[in-house]
Amino acid sequence: NMKYRLWNKYKKCWETDCYAISRNGEVYFIDYGEICGCFSSKTHVLQRSLGLKDIYGNEVFEGDIVKIDYGDELLIGTMEFHDFAWCIKSKYKNKNLYYPIFCEGIGLIEILGNIFENKNLLND
């Protein structure tokens, strides 16, 4: 039961309960049970759920800006699927660094926002 969310680039909002995803990954707009059209990556962004919840019980999706506090190390970045693993992508000296999320780190994730509505959180 994969979960997804869909960001509308033009309206700058999340689309809710109006789309379906085919087996080949196409996203269709549904209106009163009828397929009305196909979404384009030019107008919408589809994001997958990790199937995990953060420390407050919120579902974590790719594109979420997250924080993990290991006590001696604080990591802030975006959730991405990279090299066959869910990772936190962080920047250091203009380079992308990917930190895989392992079982011991799952319960430490805190969602701070997402890349569409809270991009300013990544400025620091």
C-alpha positions in Angstrom: 0.0 0.0 0.0 2.3 2.7 -1.2 1.2 6.2 -0.5 1.9 9.3 -2.6 1.3 13.0 -2.5 1.0 15.3 -5.5 2.3 18.9 -5.6 0.7 21.3 -8.1 3.6 23.6 -9.3 1.3 26.3 -10.6 -1.3 26.5 -7.8 1.5 25.9 -5.3 -0.7 23.5 -3.3 -1.1 19.7 -2.6 -3.7 17.9 -4.8 -5.9 15.7 -2.6 -8.1 12.8 -3.4 -8.3 13.6 -7.1 -5.6 11.4 -8.7 -4.8 7.8 -9.4 -1.5 6.2 -10.3 -1.2 3.5 -13.0 1.2 0.5 -12.7 3.6 2.2 -15.1 3.7 5.3 -13.0 1.4 7.6 -14.9 -0.7 9.9 -12.8 -4.3 10.6 -13.8 -6.8 13.2 -12.7 -10.0 11.7 -11.5 -13.3 13.6 -11.4 -16.4 11.8 -10.1 -14.9 8.5 -10.9 -13.9 9.3 -14.4 -10.4 9.8 -15.8 -10.2 13.4 -17.0 -6.5 13.7 -18.0 -3.0 12.8 -17.3 -0.7 15.0 -15.1 2.6 16.2 -16.5 5.9 16.5 -14.6 5.9 20.1 -16.0 2.9 20.9 -13.8 3.0 18.4 -10.9 5.5 16.6 -8.7 4.7 13.1 -7.3 6.3 12.1 -4.1 6.4 8.7 -2.4 5.9 7.9 1.3 8.8 6.1 3.0 6.3 4.1 4.9 7.7 5.5 8.1 6.5 8.0 10.7 8.5 10.8 12.4 8.9 11.3 16.1 5.4 12.9 16.2 3.6 10.3 14.2 3.6 12.2 10.9 4.1 10.2 7.7 7.5 10.9 6.0 7.6 11.6 2.3 10.4 12.1 -0.2 11.0 15.9 -0.4 10.3 16.4 3.3 12.9 18.5 5.1 13.9 16.5 8.1 16.1 16.7 11.1 17.9 13.9 13.0 19.5 14.7 16.3 22.0 11.9 17.3 23.0 13.8 20.4 26.5 14.6 19.3 25.5 15.3 15.7 22.6 17.2 14.1 21.7 16.5 10.5 19.2 18.5 8.5 18.4 17.8 4.8 15.8 16.5 2.4 14.5 12.9 2.1 15.5 11.3 -1.2 15.8 7.8 -2.6 19.5 7.5 -3.6 21.5 4.4 -4.5 18.7 2.0 -3.5 18.2 3.5 0.0 16.2 6.3 1.6 18.7 9.0 2.5 18.9 12.5 3.9 20.5 14.7 1.3 22.5 17.5 2.8 24.9 20.0 1.3 28.4 20.6 2.5 30.7 23.0 0.6 28.4 22.9 -2.4 28.5 19.1 -2.6 25.5 16.8 -2.1 26.1 14.3 0.7 23.7 11.4 1.2 23.2 9.8 4.6 21.3 6.5 4.4 18.5 6.0 7.0 19.1 2.8 8.9 16.8 1.1 11.4 18.4 2.8 14.4 17.8 6.3 12.9 14.1 5.8 12.0 12.7 6.8 15.4 14.8 10.0 15.4 13.5 11.7 12.3 11.6 14.9 12.8 9.8 16.6 9.8 10.5 20.3 9.7 8.7 21.0 6.4 8.9 20.2 2.7 10.9 21.5 -0.3 7.9 23.3 -1.7 6.5 25.2 1.2 9.5 25.6 3.4 12.6 25.7 1.1 14.0 28.5 3.4 14.7 25.9 6.0 17.6 24.6 3.8 19.4 28.0 3.5 21.5 27.4 6.6 
